[in-house]
Every structure is written in C-alpha cells, then in structure tokens.
Amino acid sequence: MSTTTNATPVRVRFAPSPTGKLHVGGARTAIYNWAFARANGGTFILRIDDTDPTRSTEENTQVILRAMRWLGLDWDEGPEAGGDYGPYFQTKRMDTYRTAAERLVAEGKAYYCFCTPEKLEADRKAAADRHDSFQGYQRTCRNIDPAEAQARVDAGEAYTIRIKVPDDRGDVVVRDAVHGDVVFNARELDDFIIFRSDGTPTYNFATVVDDAAMGITHIIRGDDHLSNTPRQVMVYEALGAPTPTFAHISMILGSDGKKLSKRHGATSVEEYRDAGYLSDAFVNYLALLGWAPDGESTIISRERLSSEFSLDHVSKNPAIMDPKKLDFINAEYLHALDDQEFADTVLIPQLHAADLEPAGECLHDADWYDLLAAALKPRTTLSPDVVRQARFLYVADDELEYDEKSVKKWLAKQGARAALDAADVALEAIAQDDWTAEKIEAALDPLPEQLGMGKGKVFQPVRVACVGNAVSPGIGETLALLGRDHTLARIARAKELAA
C-alpha cells in the first residue's frame, strides 16, 4: 500500500454533508483538519459532499458555512475561496465520477452488474441456508464477457457498476495515525457497488475519486468511518492513486457514556454560539476533546493550536462532553478580555440583542460601559449573563420588581428602615458631578459603625432597594452605574417596605 511521504505538502479536507446543521463531532473534525494543515504549513480544503438529493439543501450548506466562519476555521480552497481543484461540491462533479468508473470498467478493474434486487436477496438467502462463511455478493456478473455486458448496457438493461476486488489481494492494512495498523481480511470484502442503478456514485467511490483528484495526503475523520476504509483503499488501488494517511478520531460521548445527542443538551455549533459561548473558547474546548499537547494545559490559544497540533497526541479513547469544563473555559476567555473589549464584543451586543438598548445606538458614554464591563465581567460565564445582571439599570424606578426572598431577608428585618434612612442622607450629600463609585463607597463606609450594625445589614437593604435582589457587583459600582437620581428614588420607594 502506498502512502504519502514527509516531502509531500500536506493537503487535508473537511467534507460535511449538508443534510443538517454542523454538529459538535463534525466541528471537532474540522478543527483537527484545520489545525493539522496550519501546523504543517499545508492546505485546508472545505468540500461539500452533497450527493444525498433528498436531504442536502442549499440552506444547510449556508448553515455549515456560517458555522465554519464563526469557528474561525478559514479554508484555503472550497466554496467562496475557489481553488485549482474545484468544483468543491460533489453534485457538480458527477461527470468526474462517471468518467472514473467507466475507466475502471475499461481497464477490467470494475464491471457491470445486472443482478436485480430480487436476485441478490435470493443469493443471500441461499448462502445463509448453506451456512457459507461469506454471504456477500456472489460475483454473479464478474465473468460476463465485456462485449456482452456492453451490449446489455446499450440495450437499456438496468445495471450497477461493481469494483473487482483482486482474487489474490491479501489483508488490507490501514496504517492509522491514531489507532496504529488496523487489519481487514480482504476475503470478507465483496465486489461492492461504486455506481448505483440510478446513475449516482456511492459514497465510498465518490469520496475517493475526489480525495485522489484533490491530492489529499491525510484524511482525519471520525472513527465511525473506519469500517469504510478497506473499501476505499480498494478504490485508491484501482485508480492507481496513492493512499493517504488515515487518522480516525474517537467519538464524543455524553456524560452517561452514550453517543452525544439532543438528550445531552445542545449539539449544533450555532446552538452554542447562540447560548453565548465565544468562538475561541469553543474551539479551545473541542480541540481538547481527544487531543492534548502536554496533558496539563486547559487554555490553548488558537495560535498555539495551529502551531503545535499533531496526530501523535490524539487519543484513541472516546471523549466525554463536559458542559462544566466548557463553561469554565468560556469564563476564562471572557475574563481575559480587557474592559473595552468586553464592552464592545460582549456587553453592548448583548444589550442590543435583548432590546435593552436600541439597535445600533448606545445610551451612555464609553466610560459608563467600561465601568459596567468591569463590574460584570468577573461574574459572567456566558455572554447573555450580562443581560440578567444589567437589567435593573434599564427599568423604570417605580417598575423595579423585588425578589420576594431578598425582601423578606433584608427589607423586612428590623433595622432595614434605619439603614435606608442613613444611606439616603449620606448619598444625597454627594453632588451630581461627584457621583462616582469611590465617593459613594466613602459615603457609605462609616454607616455600619454609626448604626452599630453589621455591613450586610446596612448595605444589603440598599442593594435590594436599588437592584431588586441581593446580588450585584460592588455597591459603589452598582449605584454609580444606576445614577444619583435613580438611586435616591429607589431608596425612597423601598422605605415603604422596610421594617
């Protein structure tokens, strides 16, 4: 079996079928292909394998392209990028498959098969009744004279085209970069169909024709394709094309050890995007589902991934999807943003998306957003978290809703009214131009000692009065963001509930 050499420039491809959204497993496959190409100075190709006419749609193709762009996996050849080996849609390459299949027939490496479905079923049943060790296609049409076969084709008889597995072909050894050598008994391979009776190529044929024509050197894909590989090797050999290096990566399982599905939560890339995960964090997390550069690093920058990725660090064991670890990594990326970046890329877009601020407009100056970013960033795991935390800033003072438990714990307790009265006096003494977090904290800090109360009993009633619950950033930042007039108005309203 021929393989690529180290001197051959790396060319890899990601070839999704547009039969649905891009899911987590496919995204990880795309990431590994992209990273392998970048780490080896190679070419990353995106090809759309859209030969399923009943399920492949243009809408799904656009979903995949959007997901790839969001992931930041720029492709060197493919849709929108072009390239010398196009077209990059299988439906536009049908003539290529037909030409390749007819060439194999002419060379005696494939043949026309005229067996009907009924004939094939009868042969299978007979082989089963005989308890034959091999119960696949019985090669009924393998030795039909080529001239007779062509005449039957010309007469309009229905046919398929089957590959001719050589009688003397020994074991098929797939040299897999993840699993090592995987041996398949060639005697168990029947003369499988490469062209259907409806004139369309089978997956195992079309994908090999494309990979050979596009000079693919490494095929990195899910290990659910491993069983297809010996048949594809047969096609490579029949075509006289070099066999790429294969790397079959493990499945991604849910926390219960079963195949990842909807019951485990989100499965498509766009669901994670819409849930508020950052692209860099999501790529980081998926890359670590089966690969690790050193066994210790949790945060892997895109730059490090694209320079250090190698197949010899890919695990053959299934990976477990851990939402908590994904959340942790996403929070780390969010917290690493500076305040302005957080405001511009997370905070303001989320405020607009939630209709708290008019689309395309900002209701405050840059300093206000930077202060809000600094206050919310340490408390944010997913981007939409900022909406929940900032909502109190966007409601009318007389429409602020109070959390029942917070009212019971902090406003209905004895001493709450005294705390609000003292805070009211202290805060009213601050001029509008001096309304800053520092001045607010300086005004409130003496109150616990003056009242002979703990800090919580003083500051929490103020917090509940202004926010509606007992959870918010620091009291100085919170009131600075809310503004002087709104703060005093809300404290006045809360006094009616205080004990």
Buried (B, 14 or more C-beta within 10 A) or exposed (E): EEEBEEEBEBBBBBBBBBBBBBBBBBBBBBBBBBBBBBBBEBBBBBBBBBBBEEEBBEEBBEBBBBBBEBBEBEBBBBBEBEBEBBBBBBBEBBEBBBEBBEBBBEEEBBBBBBBEEEBBEEBBEEBEEEEEEEBBBBBBBBEBEEEEBEEBBEEEEEBBBBBBBEEEBEEBEBEBBBBEEBEBEBEEBBBBBBBEBEEBBBBBBBBBBBBBBBBBBBBBBBBEBBEBBBBBBBBBBBBEBBBBBBBBBBBBBBEEEEEBEEEBBBBBBBBBBEBBBBBBBBBBBBBBBBBBBEEEEEBBEBEBBBEBBEBEEBEEEBBBBBEEBBBBBBBBBBEBBEBEBBBBBBBBBBBBBBEBBEEEEBEBEEEBBBBBBBBBBEBBBBBBBBBBBBBBBEEEBEEBEBBEEBBEBBBEBEBBBBBBBBBBEBBEEBEEEEBBBEBBBBBBBEBBEEBEBEEBBBBBBBBBBBBBBBEBBBBBBBBBBBBBEBBBBBBEBBBEBBE
